[in-house]
């Protein structure tokens, strides 16, 4: 067994594996890994993934609701920002294309 290497977990939770190890295992950018937790040991194993089989999987059942919620939050944030600018008296730029007669 080789000497262990130490790595550090990034603030976003990602791990960067030593290049010499991934090279020895034949792992490249875009490789898929299976992750298995056994007690306090984490096992990684390369797996082959068929992109066509992945595309045929059913979509996330709640994805549409998540998208609607994200759009709702975006609209609420935009409205809040607009209201704050109005309250502060920030000058709002009116472009020619914002005027009703511009498109006629």
Backbone as XML, in Angstrom:
<?xml version="1.0"?>
<chain id="A" units="angstrom">
  <residue number="1" name="UNK">
    <atom name="N" x="0.843" y="-1.196" z="0.000"/>
    <atom name="CA" x="0.000" y="0.000" z="0.000"/>
    <atom name="C" x="0.876" y="1.244" z="0.000"/>
  </residue>
  <residue number="2" name="UNK">
    <atom name="N" x="0.492" y="2.206" z="-0.804"/>
    <atom name="CA" x="1.246" y="3.454" z="-0.906"/>
    <atom name="C" x="1.045" y="4.304" z="0.328"/>
  </residue>
  <residue number="3" name="UNK">
    <atom name="N" x="1.942" y="5.272" z="0.482"/>
    <atom name="CA" x="1.788" y="6.231" z="1.577"/>
    <atom name="C" x="0.553" y="7.088" z="1.309"/>
  </residue>
  <residue number="4" name="UNK">
    <atom name="N" x="-0.223" y="7.345" z="2.349"/>
    <atom name="CA" x="-1.433" y="8.151" z="2.144"/>
    <atom name="C" x="-1.096" y="9.603" z="1.822"/>
  </residue>
  <residue number="5" name="UNK">
    <atom name="N" x="-1.958" y="10.230" z="1.063"/>
    <atom name="CA" x="-1.837" y="11.662" z="0.764"/>
    <atom name="C" x="-2.900" y="12.388" z="1.568"/>
  </residue>
  <residue number="6" name="UNK">
    <atom name="N" x="-2.634" y="13.626" z="1.888"/>
    <atom name="CA" x="-3.628" y="14.440" z="2.582"/>
    <atom name="C" x="-4.192" y="15.455" z="1.608"/>
  </residue>
  <residue number="7" name="UNK">
    <atom name="N" x="-5.500" y="15.595" z="1.661"/>
    <atom name="CA" x="-6.166" y="16.604" z="0.848"/>
    <atom name="C" x="-7.060" y="17.417" z="1.767"/>
  </residue>
  <residue number="8" name="UNK">
    <atom name="N" x="-7.463" y="18.558" z="1.288"/>
    <atom name="CA" x="-8.299" y="19.445" z="2.091"/>
    <atom name="C" x="-9.641" y="19.650" z="1.398"/>
  </residue>
  <residue number="9" name="UNK">
    <atom name="N" x="-10.710" y="19.694" z="2.175"/>
    <atom name="CA" x="-12.046" y="19.929" z="1.635"/>
    <atom name="C" x="-12.205" y="21.435" z="1.406"/>
  </residue>
  <residue number="10" name="UNK">
    <atom name="N" x="-12.643" y="21.803" z="0.188"/>
    <atom name="CA" x="-12.869" y="23.207" z="-0.165"/>
    <atom name="C" x="-14.106" y="23.728" z="0.550"/>
  </residue>
  <residue number="11" name="UNK">
    <atom name="N" x="-14.240" y="25.054" z="0.659"/>
    <atom name="CA" x="-15.427" y="25.624" z="1.316"/>
    <atom name="C" x="-16.742" y="25.158" z="0.694"/>
  </residue>
  <residue number="12" name="UNK">
    <atom name="N" x="-16.738" y="24.847" z="-0.606"/>
    <atom name="CA" x="-17.974" y="24.393" z="-1.242"/>
    <atom name="C" x="-18.201" y="22.892" z="-1.071"/>
  </residue>
  <residue number="13" name="UNK">
    <atom name="N" x="-17.304" y="22.219" z="-0.338"/>
    <atom name="CA" x="-17.457" y="20.798" z="-0.066"/>
    <atom name="C" x="-16.786" y="19.890" z="-1.074"/>
  </residue>
  <residue number="14" name="UNK">
    <atom name="N" x="-16.136" y="20.463" z="-2.078"/>
    <atom name="CA" x="-15.498" y="19.630" z="-3.092"/>
    <atom name="C" x="-14.130" y="19.148" z="-2.632"/>
  </residue>
  <residue number="15" name="UNK">
    <atom name="N" x="-13.706" y="18.059" z="-3.226"/>
    <atom name="CA" x="-12.407" y="17.462" z="-2.925"/>
    <atom name="C" x="-11.560" y="17.460" z="-4.186"/>
  </residue>
  <residue number="16" name="UNK">
    <atom name="N" x="-10.283" y="17.667" z="-4.043"/>
    <atom name="CA" x="-9.372" y="17.602" z="-5.184"/>
    <atom name="C" x="-8.418" y="16.448" z="-4.931"/>
  </residue>
  <residue number="17" name="UNK">
    <atom name="N" x="-8.533" y="15.426" z="-5.781"/>
    <atom name="CA" x="-7.696" y="14.243" z="-5.622"/>
    <atom name="C" x="-6.341" y="14.466" z="-6.282"/>
  </residue>
  <residue number="18" name="UNK">
    <atom name="N" x="-5.280" y="13.868" z="-5.716"/>
    <atom name="CA" x="-3.959" y="14.012" z="-6.321"/>
    <atom name="C" x="-3.938" y="13.462" z="-7.750"/>
  </residue>
  <residue number="19" name="UNK">
    <atom name="N" x="-3.354" y="14.230" z="-8.650"/>
    <atom name="CA" x="-3.298" y="13.869" z="-10.060"/>
    <atom name="C" x="-2.646" y="12.537" z="-10.332"/>
  </residue>
  <residue number="20" name="UNK">
    <atom name="N" x="-1.570" y="12.223" z="-9.596"/>
    <atom name="CA" x="-0.877" y="10.952" z="-9.845"/>
    <atom name="C" x="-1.764" y="9.752" z="-9.520"/>
  </residue>
  <residue number="21" name="UNK">
    <atom name="N" x="-2.651" y="9.919" z="-8.540"/>
    <atom name="CA" x="-3.572" y="8.826" z="-8.194"/>
    <atom name="C" x="-4.640" y="8.641" z="-9.268"/>
  </residue>
  <residue number="22" name="UNK">
    <atom name="N" x="-5.241" y="9.753" z="-9.701"/>
    <atom name="CA" x="-6.275" y="9.635" z="-10.723"/>
    <atom name="C" x="-5.686" y="9.125" z="-12.036"/>
  </residue>
  <residue number="23" name="UNK">
    <atom name="N" x="-4.441" y="9.501" z="-12.310"/>
    <atom name="CA" x="-3.760" y="9.003" z="-13.519"/>
    <atom name="C" x="-3.577" y="7.492" z="-13.458"/>
  </residue>
  <residue number="24" name="UNK">
    <atom name="N" x="-3.102" y="7.001" z="-12.313"/>
    <atom name="CA" x="-2.894" y="5.555" z="-12.147"/>
    <atom name="C" x="-4.193" y="4.776" z="-12.321"/>
  </residue>
  <residue number="25" name="UNK">
    <atom name="N" x="-5.308" y="5.371" z="-11.890"/>
    <atom name="CA" x="-6.607" y="4.700" z="-11.965"/>
    <atom name="C" x="-7.281" y="4.895" z="-13.326"/>
  </residue>
  <residue number="26" name="UNK">
    <atom name="N" x="-6.713" y="5.753" z="-14.158"/>
    <atom name="CA" x="-7.305" y="6.004" z="-15.467"/>
    <atom name="C" x="-8.519" y="6.907" z="-15.414"/>
  </residue>
  <residue number="27" name="UNK">
    <atom name="N" x="-8.655" y="7.647" z="-14.320"/>
    <atom name="CA" x="-9.767" y="8.571" z="-14.186"/>
    <atom name="C" x="-9.408" y="9.862" z="-14.898"/>
  </residue>
  <residue number="28" name="UNK">
    <atom name="N" x="-10.318" y="10.353" z="-15.705"/>
    <atom name="CA" x="-10.090" y="11.601" z="-16.429"/>
    <atom name="C" x="-11.251" y="12.543" z="-16.159"/>
  </residue>
  <residue number="29" name="UNK">
    <atom name="N" x="-11.112" y="13.763" z="-16.623"/>
    <atom name="CA" x="-12.191" y="14.731" z="-16.491"/>
    <atom name="C" x="-13.437" y="14.166" z="-17.166"/>
  </residue>
  <residue number="30" name="UNK">
    <atom name="N" x="-14.544" y="14.188" z="-16.458"/>
    <atom name="CA" x="-15.785" y="13.647" z="-17.000"/>
    <atom name="C" x="-16.056" y="12.212" z="-16.600"/>
  </residue>
  <residue number="31" name="UNK">
    <atom name="N" x="-15.093" y="11.553" z="-15.947"/>
    <atom name="CA" x="-15.319" y="10.181" z="-15.482"/>
    <atom name="C" x="-16.410" y="10.189" z="-14.411"/>
  </residue>
  <residue number="32" name="UNK">
    <atom name="N" x="-17.193" y="9.116" z="-14.367"/>
    <atom name="CA" x="-18.203" y="8.956" z="-13.325"/>
    <atom name="C" x="-17.654" y="8.039" z="-12.251"/>
  </residue>
  <residue number="33" name="UNK">
    <atom name="N" x="-17.905" y="8.424" z="-11.002"/>
    <atom name="CA" x="-17.447" y="7.626" z="-9.868"/>
    <atom name="C" x="-18.640" y="7.233" z="-9.013"/>
  </residue>
  <residue number="34" name="UNK">
    <atom name="N" x="-18.588" y="6.015" z="-8.526"/>
    <atom name="CA" x="-19.576" y="5.542" z="-7.561"/>
    <atom name="C" x="-18.983" y="5.814" z="-6.182"/>
  </residue>
  <residue number="35" name="UNK">
    <atom name="N" x="-19.767" y="6.383" z="-5.297"/>
    <atom name="CA" x="-19.297" y="6.752" z="-3.964"/>
    <atom name="C" x="-20.028" y="5.891" z="-2.944"/>
  </residue>
  <residue number="36" name="UNK">
    <atom name="N" x="-19.260" y="5.235" z="-2.068"/>
    <atom name="CA" x="-19.846" y="4.354" z="-1.065"/>
    <atom name="C" x="-19.235" y="4.673" z="0.288"/>
  </residue>
  <residue number="37" name="UNK">
    <atom name="N" x="-20.088" y="4.890" z="1.286"/>
    <atom name="CA" x="-19.638" y="5.168" z="2.637"/>
    <atom name="C" x="-19.730" y="3.887" z="3.452"/>
  </residue>
  <residue number="38" name="UNK">
    <atom name="N" x="-18.610" y="3.456" z="3.996"/>
    <atom name="CA" x="-18.543" y="2.258" z="4.845"/>
    <atom name="C" x="-17.951" y="2.671" z="6.182"/>
  </residue>
  <residue number="39" name="UNK">
    <atom name="N" x="-18.805" y="2.918" z="7.157"/>
    <atom name="CA" x="-18.320" y="3.406" z="8.452"/>
    <atom name="C" x="-17.733" y="4.784" z="8.270"/>
  </residue>
  <residue number="40" name="UNK">
    <atom name="N" x="-16.434" y="4.911" z="8.559"/>
    <atom name="CA" x="-15.753" y="6.192" z="8.361"/>
    <atom name="C" x="-14.866" y="6.170" z="7.116"/>
  </residue>
  <residue number="41" name="UNK">
    <atom name="N" x="-15.053" y="5.165" z="6.283"/>
    <atom name="CA" x="-14.261" y="5.036" z="5.063"/>
    <atom name="C" x="-15.125" y="5.356" z="3.859"/>
  </residue>
  <residue number="42" name="UNK">
    <atom name="N" x="-14.575" y="6.144" z="2.960"/>
    <atom name="CA" x="-15.265" y="6.497" z="1.732"/>
    <atom name="C" x="-14.567" y="5.772" z="0.585"/>
  </residue>
  <residue number="43" name="UNK">
    <atom name="N" x="-15.347" y="5.012" z="-0.190"/>
    <atom name="CA" x="-14.782" y="4.268" z="-1.316"/>
    <atom name="C" x="-15.259" y="4.892" z="-2.616"/>
  </residue>
  <residue number="44" name="UNK">
    <atom name="N" x="-14.321" y="5.079" z="-3.539"/>
    <atom name="CA" x="-14.634" y="5.608" z="-4.857"/>
    <atom name="C" x="-14.287" y="4.541" z="-5.882"/>
  </residue>
  <residue number="45" name="UNK">
    <atom name="N" x="-15.177" y="4.372" z="-6.865"/>
    <atom name="CA" x="-14.936" y="3.379" z="-7.905"/>
    <atom name="C" x="-15.462" y="3.948" z="-9.209"/>
  </residue>
  <residue number="46" name="UNK">
    <atom name="N" x="-14.653" y="3.856" z="-10.247"/>
    <atom name="CA" x="-15.076" y="4.347" z="-11.559"/>
    <atom name="C" x="-16.156" y="3.433" z="-12.118"/>
  </residue>
  <residue number="47" name="UNK">
    <atom name="N" x="-17.179" y="4.040" z="-12.712"/>
    <atom name="CA" x="-18.251" y="3.278" z="-13.342"/>
    <atom name="C" x="-18.461" y="3.816" z="-14.752"/>
  </residue>
  <residue number="48" name="UNK">
    <atom name="N" x="-18.855" y="2.927" z="-15.634"/>
    <atom name="CA" x="-19.183" y="3.323" z="-17.004"/>
    <atom name="C" x="-20.652" y="3.725" z="-17.037"/>
  </residue>
  <residue number="49" name="UNK">
    <atom name="N" x="-20.946" y="4.846" z="-17.659"/>
    <atom name="CA" x="-22.315" y="5.343" z="-17.746"/>
    <atom name="C" x="-22.672" y="5.485" z="-19.215"/>
  </residue>
  <residue number="50" name="UNK">
    <atom name="N" x="-23.818" y="4.916" z="-19.571"/>
    <atom name="CA" x="-24.320" y="5.029" z="-20.929"/>
    <atom name="C" x="-25.106" y="6.333" z="-21.029"/>
  </residue>
  <residue number="51" name="UNK">
    <atom name="N" x="-24.624" y="7.312" z="-21.809"/>
    <atom name="CA" x="-25.321" y="8.601" z="-21.872"/>
    <atom name="C" x="-26.744" y="8.476" z="-22.415"/>
  </residue>
  <residue number="52" name="UNK">
    <atom name="N" x="-26.978" y="7.497" z="-23.290"/>
    <atom name="CA" x="-28.325" y="7.320" z="-23.828"/>
    <atom name="C" x="-29.276" y="6.786" z="-22.758"/>
  </residue>
  <residue number="53" name="UNK">
    <atom name="N" x="-28.782" y="5.883" z="-21.928"/>
    <atom name="CA" x="-29.601" y="5.360" z="-20.833"/>
    <atom name="C" x="-29.911" y="6.471" z="-19.827"/>
  </residue>
  <residue number="54" name="UNK">
    <atom name="N" x="-28.931" y="7.331" z="-19.574"/>
    <atom name="CA" x="-29.145" y="8.451" z="-18.652"/>
    <atom name="C" x="-30.216" y="9.397" z="-19.197"/>
  </residue>
  <residue number="55" name="UNK">
    <atom name="N" x="-30.181" y="9.634" z="-20.506"/>
    <atom name="CA" x="-31.153" y="10.539" z="-21.125"/>
    <atom name="C" x="-32.564" y="9.969" z="-21.077"/>
  </residue>
  <residue number="56" name="UNK">
    <atom name="N" x="-32.683" y="8.652" z="-21.032"/>
    <atom name="CA" x="-33.996" y="8.016" z="-21.028"/>
    <atom name="C" x="-34.628" y="7.946" z="-19.639"/>
  </residue>
  <residue number="57" name="UNK">
    <atom name="N" x="-33.853" y="8.259" z="-18.598"/>
    <atom name="CA" x="-34.400" y="8.224" z="-17.242"/>
    <atom name="C" x="-35.501" y="9.261" z="-17.098"/>
  </residue>
  <residue number="58" name="UNK">
    <atom name="N" x="-36.455" y="8.955" z="-16.231"/>
    <atom name="CA" x="-37.545" y="9.886" z="-15.985"/>
    <atom name="C" x="-36.987" y="11.162" z="-15.358"/>
  </residue>
  <residue number="59" name="UNK">
    <atom name="N" x="-37.529" y="12.303" z="-15.750"/>
    <atom name="CA" x="-37.067" y="13.559" z="-15.150"/>
    <atom name="C" x="-37.509" y="13.659" z="-13.688"/>
  </residue>
  <residue number="60" name="UNK">
    <atom name="N" x="-36.881" y="14.555" z="-12.983"/>
    <atom name="CA" x="-37.217" y="14.825" z="-11.584"/>
    <atom name="C" x="-38.680" y="15.250" z="-11.506"/>
  </residue>
  <residue number="61" name="UNK">
    <atom name="N" x="-39.461" y="14.501" z="-10.753"/>
    <atom name="CA" x="-40.903" y="14.756" z="-10.664"/>
    <atom name="C" x="-41.211" y="16.162" z="-10.151"/>
  </residue>
  <residue number="62" name="UNK">
    <atom name="N" x="-40.397" y="16.690" z="-9.276"/>
    <atom name="CA" x="-40.664" y="18.006" z="-8.700"/>
    <atom name="C" x="-39.935" y="19.139" z="-9.399"/>
  </residue>
  <residue number="63" name="UNK">
    <atom name="N" x="-39.271" y="18.853" z="-10.521"/>
    <atom name="CA" x="-38.465" y="19.869" z="-11.188"/>
    <atom name="C" x="-39.304" y="21.058" z="-11.654"/>
  </residue>
  <residue number="64" name="UNK">
    <atom name="N" x="-40.491" y="20.802" z="-12.195"/>
    <atom name="CA" x="-41.330" y="21.895" z="-12.688"/>
    <atom name="C" x="-41.700" y="22.837" z="-11.545"/>
  </residue>
  <residue number="65" name="UNK">
    <atom name="N" x="-42.079" y="22.277" z="-10.399"/>
    <atom name="CA" x="-42.434" y="23.094" z="-9.243"/>
    <atom name="C" x="-41.225" y="23.884" z="-8.744"/>
  </residue>
  <residue number="66" name="UNK">
    <atom name="N" x="-40.044" y="23.242" z="-8.769"/>
    <atom name="CA" x="-38.824" y="23.939" z="-8.345"/>
    <atom name="C" x="-38.529" y="25.119" z="-9.265"/>
  </residue>
  <residue number="67" name="UNK">
    <atom name="N" x="-38.710" y="24.917" z="-10.564"/>
    <atom name="CA" x="-38.480" y="25.983" z="-11.535"/>
    <atom name="C" x="-39.464" y="27.128" z="-11.327"/>
  </residue>
  <residue number="68" name="UNK">
    <atom name="N" x="-40.738" y="26.797" z="-11.108"/>
    <atom name="CA" x="-41.737" y="27.838" z="-10.857"/>
    <atom name="C" x="-41.402" y="28.622" z="-9.587"/>
  </residue>
  <residue number="69" name="UNK">
    <atom name="N" x="-40.963" y="27.922" z="-8.558"/>
    <atom name="CA" x="-40.608" y="28.587" z="-7.303"/>
    <atom name="C" x="-39.404" y="29.506" z="-7.501"/>
  </residue>
  <residue number="70" name="UNK">
    <atom name="N" x="-38.438" y="29.060" z="-8.284"/>
    <atom name="CA" x="-37.250" y="29.870" z="-8.569"/>
    <atom name="C" x="-37.640" y="31.131" z="-9.338"/>
  </residue>
  <residue number="71" name="UNK">
    <atom name="N" x="-38.530" y="30.995" z="-10.325"/>
    <atom name="CA" x="-38.983" y="32.148" z="-11.094"/>
    <atom name="C" x="-39.781" y="33.116" z="-10.209"/>
  </residue>
  <residue number="72" name="UNK">
    <atom name="N" x="-40.594" y="32.569" z="-9.322"/>
    <atom name="CA" x="-41.381" y="33.405" z="-8.411"/>
    <atom name="C" x="-40.457" y="34.229" z="-7.520"/>
  </residue>
  <residue number="73" name="UNK">
    <atom name="N" x="-39.426" y="33.578" z="-6.974"/>
    <atom name="CA" x="-38.472" y="34.277" z="-6.116"/>
    <atom name="C" x="-37.743" y="35.364" z="-6.893"/>
  </residue>
  <residue number="74" name="UNK">
    <atom name="N" x="-37.383" y="35.062" z="-8.133"/>
    <atom name="CA" x="-36.692" y="36.039" z="-8.974"/>
    <atom name="C" x="-37.577" y="37.265" z="-9.214"/>
  </residue>
  <residue number="75" name="UNK">
    <atom name="N" x="-38.856" y="37.045" z="-9.502"/>
    <atom name="CA" x="-39.784" y="38.161" z="-9.708"/>
    <atom name="C" x="-39.946" y="38.977" z="-8.421"/>
  </residue>
  <residue number="76" name="UNK">
    <atom name="N" x="-40.045" y="38.281" z="-7.282"/>
    <atom name="CA" x="-40.196" y="38.980" z="-6.001"/>
    <atom name="C" x="-38.959" y="39.825" z="-5.695"/>
  </residue>
  <residue number="77" name="UNK">
    <atom name="N" x="-37.780" y="39.272" z="-5.960"/>
    <atom name="CA" x="-36.536" y="40.015" z="-5.730"/>
    <atom name="C" x="-36.465" y="41.250" z="-6.624"/>
  </residue>
  <residue number="78" name="UNK">
    <atom name="N" x="-36.865" y="41.089" z="-7.905"/>
    <atom name="CA" x="-36.848" y="42.221" z="-8.835"/>
    <atom name="C" x="-37.820" y="43.304" z="-8.377"/>
  </residue>
  <residue number="79" name="UNK">
    <atom name="N" x="-39.005" y="42.892" z="-7.930"/>
    <atom name="CA" x="-40.000" y="43.860" z="-7.452"/>
    <atom name="C" x="-39.499" y="44.583" z="-6.202"/>
  </residue>
  <residue number="80" name="UNK">
    <atom name="N" x="-38.848" y="43.852" z="-5.329"/>
    <atom name="CA" x="-38.307" y="44.442" z="-4.099"/>
    <atom name="C" x="-37.233" y="45.480" z="-4.440"/>
  </residue>
  <residue number="81" name="UNK">
    <atom name="N" x="-36.340" y="45.123" z="-5.352"/>
    <atom name="CA" x="-35.285" y="46.043" z="-5.770"/>
    <atom name="C" x="-35.884" y="47.292" z="-6.397"/>
  </residue>
  <residue number="82" name="UNK">
    <atom name="N" x="-36.894" y="47.113" z="-7.242"/>
    <atom name="CA" x="-37.573" y="48.235" z="-7.891"/>
    <atom name="C" x="-38.192" y="49.156" z="-6.843"/>
  </residue>
  <residue number="83" name="UNK">
    <atom name="N" x="-38.907" y="48.570" z="-5.890"/>
    <atom name="CA" x="-39.556" y="49.367" z="-4.842"/>
    <atom name="C" x="-38.529" y="50.140" z="-4.019"/>
  </residue>
  <residue number="84" name="UNK">
    <atom name="N" x="-37.398" y="49.510" z="-3.714"/>
    <atom name="CA" x="-36.349" y="50.188" z="-2.944"/>
    <atom name="C" x="-35.800" y="51.383" z="-3.717"/>
  </residue>
  <residue number="85" name="UNK">
    <atom name="N" x="-35.595" y="51.219" z="-5.023"/>
    <atom name="CA" x="-35.083" y="52.317" z="-5.840"/>
    <atom name="C" x="-36.086" y="53.463" z="-5.905"/>
  </residue>
  <residue number="86" name="UNK">
    <atom name="N" x="-37.365" y="53.132" z="-5.992"/>
    <atom name="CA" x="-38.407" y="54.165" z="-6.012"/>
    <atom name="C" x="-38.410" y="54.925" z="-4.688"/>
  </residue>
  <residue number="87" name="UNK">
    <atom name="N" x="-38.341" y="54.177" z="-3.567"/>
    <atom name="CA" x="-38.357" y="54.798" z="-2.242"/>
    <atom name="C" x="-37.153" y="55.709" z="-2.030"/>
  </residue>
  <residue number="88" name="UNK">
    <atom name="N" x="-35.983" y="55.266" z="-2.491"/>
    <atom name="CA" x="-34.762" y="56.058" z="-2.317"/>
    <atom name="C" x="-34.731" y="57.255" z="-3.250"/>
  </residue>
  <residue number="89" name="UNK">
    <atom name="N" x="-35.562" y="57.239" z="-4.264"/>
    <atom name="CA" x="-35.573" y="58.344" z="-5.215"/>
    <atom name="C" x="-34.495" y="58.207" z="-6.272"/>
  </residue>
  <residue number="90" name="UNK">
    <atom name="N" x="-33.942" y="57.011" z="-6.406"/>
    <atom name="CA" x="-32.944" y="56.786" z="-7.456"/>
    <atom name="C" x="-33.575" y="57.093" z="-8.802"/>
  </residue>
  <residue number="91" name="UNK">
    <atom name="N" x="-32.808" y="57.747" z="-9.628"/>
    <atom name="CA" x="-33.355" y="58.062" z="-10.949"/>
    <atom name="C" x="-33.415" y="56.789" z="-11.779"/>
  </residue>
  <residue number="92" name="UNK">
    <atom name="N" x="-34.564" y="56.551" z="-12.341"/>
    <atom name="CA" x="-34.748" y="55.397" z="-13.199"/>
    <atom name="C" x="-34.593" y="55.856" z="-14.638"/>
  </residue>
  <residue number="93" name="UNK">
    <atom name="N" x="-33.720" y="55.214" z="-15.358"/>
    <atom name="CA" x="-33.478" y="55.567" z="-16.744"/>
    <atom name="C" x="-34.628" y="55.051" z="-17.599"/>
  </residue>
  <residue number="94" name="UNK">
    <atom name="N" x="-35.214" y="55.917" z="-18.394"/>
    <atom name="CA" x="-36.274" y="55.506" z="-19.305"/>
    <atom name="C" x="-35.666" y="55.501" z="-20.704"/>
  </residue>
  <residue number="95" name="UNK">
    <atom name="N" x="-35.594" y="54.318" z="-21.258"/>
    <atom name="CA" x="-35.017" y="54.165" z="-22.588"/>
    <atom name="C" x="-36.095" y="54.452" z="-23.629"/>
  </residue>
  <residue number="96" name="UNK">
    <atom name="N" x="-35.708" y="54.810" z="-24.846"/>
    <atom name="CA" x="-36.714" y="55.054" z="-25.889"/>
    <atom name="C" x="-37.621" y="53.848" z="-26.103"/>
  </residue>
  <residue number="97" name="UNK">
    <atom name="N" x="-37.069" y="52.645" z="-26.047"/>
    <atom name="CA" x="-37.889" y="51.463" z="-26.273"/>
    <atom name="C" x="-38.856" y="51.158" z="-25.125"/>
  </residue>
  <residue number="98" name="UNK">
    <atom name="N" x="-38.690" y="51.873" z="-23.989"/>
    <atom name="CA" x="-39.626" y="51.705" z="-22.880"/>
    <atom name="C" x="-40.890" y="52.545" z="-23.055"/>
  </residue>
  <residue number="99" name="UNK">
    <atom name="N" x="-40.847" y="53.502" z="-23.969"/>
    <atom name="CA" x="-42.000" y="54.371" z="-24.201"/>
    <atom name="C" x="-43.021" y="53.648" z="-25.076"/>
  </residue>
  <residue number="100" name="UNK">
    <atom name="N" x="-44.308" y="53.772" z="-24.759"/>
    <atom name="CA" x="-45.351" y="53.001" z="-25.458"/>
    <atom name="C" x="-45.366" y="53.209" z="-26.977"/>
  </residue>
  <residue number="101" name="UNK">
    <atom name="N" x="-45.078" y="54.427" z="-27.453"/>
    <atom name="CA" x="-45.174" y="54.702" z="-28.881"/>
    <atom name="C" x="-43.955" y="54.219" z="-29.675"/>
  </residue>
  <residue number="102" name="UNK">
    <atom name="N" x="-42.929" y="53.799" z="-29.021"/>
    <atom name="CA" x="-41.691" y="53.413" z="-29.708"/>
    <atom name="C" x="-41.912" y="52.253" z="-30.681"/>
  </residue>
  <residue number="103" name="UNK">
    <atom name="N" x="-42.734" y="51.300" z="-30.322"/>
    <atom name="CA" x="-42.900" y="50.089" z="-31.112"/>
    <atom name="C" x="-44.017" y="50.177" z="-32.148"/>
  </residue>
  <residue number="104" name="UNK">
    <atom name="N" x="-44.627" y="51.303" z="-32.262"/>
    <atom name="CA" x="-45.737" y="51.459" z="-33.228"/>
    <atom name="C" x="-45.248" y="51.928" z="-34.558"/>
  </residue>
</chain>
